[in-house]
Amino acid sequence: MVYRLVIKPEQRQEQKIQLTSSQQHYLRRVLRLKEGDRFVAMDGVGKSWWAQIETTSACLLELIDISTELPVTVTLVTALPKGNAYDEVVRCCTELGVSILQPVISDRTLLKPSDRKLERWRRIATEAAEQAERQIVPTVLEPILFTAILAREIDAETDCYIGVARGDVPHLSNYLQHSVRNNILIATGPEGGWTKEEVERAIAVGYQPVSLGNRILRAITAPIVALSLVAGALEQAI
């Protein structure tokens, strides 16, 4: 089995990695690796190397030339679900290839996230990226109001979609088949869905309303389905 570890840029000094105490514990105590054993070191922004454990450091042996990333940048704007449900959104969507995770507070959002939750989400993203053999660790941004997202100008290279549960709107996959943009942004709602006013405001600033299917999905399920559709469409096209 190949084990992976995300390192920070400042840990790398030429062909050496200075391992933190927690990384040493993880490699030696949890994974039971010994001096001389190999693992994959990831910088979280696109590069991976074969590395060999030394006493309190690791030696970089060779760069790994492999790509598991989606061909476009995918931003997932998700109205925060109740409790710890966003943990699973972060984990699953990281595995599916999301680039940026933007939790938002909508009119119907009940959760009031703390700084500790943000730290937890970033840790989950790192662990999921290691497990999924990704080259990057998705960026998990601080939660903000959905109205603040809608106030931002849409980049010309970004296709923006908002998932709606009811209404005669095209399926997301219809658009993905013909997308030529470099970036995709998908917004999914909270328990109870977006309000009518939120959807109207999103459409007014350039978001395309889309369906994720004929069934009503939970707040935790919708973003995972959306990312699955994106990954399936874009990886088929490669």
Order of alpha helices (4+ residues) and beta strands (2+ residues): beta-beta-beta-alpha-beta-beta-beta-beta-alpha-beta-alpha-beta-beta-alpha-beta-alpha-beta-alpha-beta-alpha
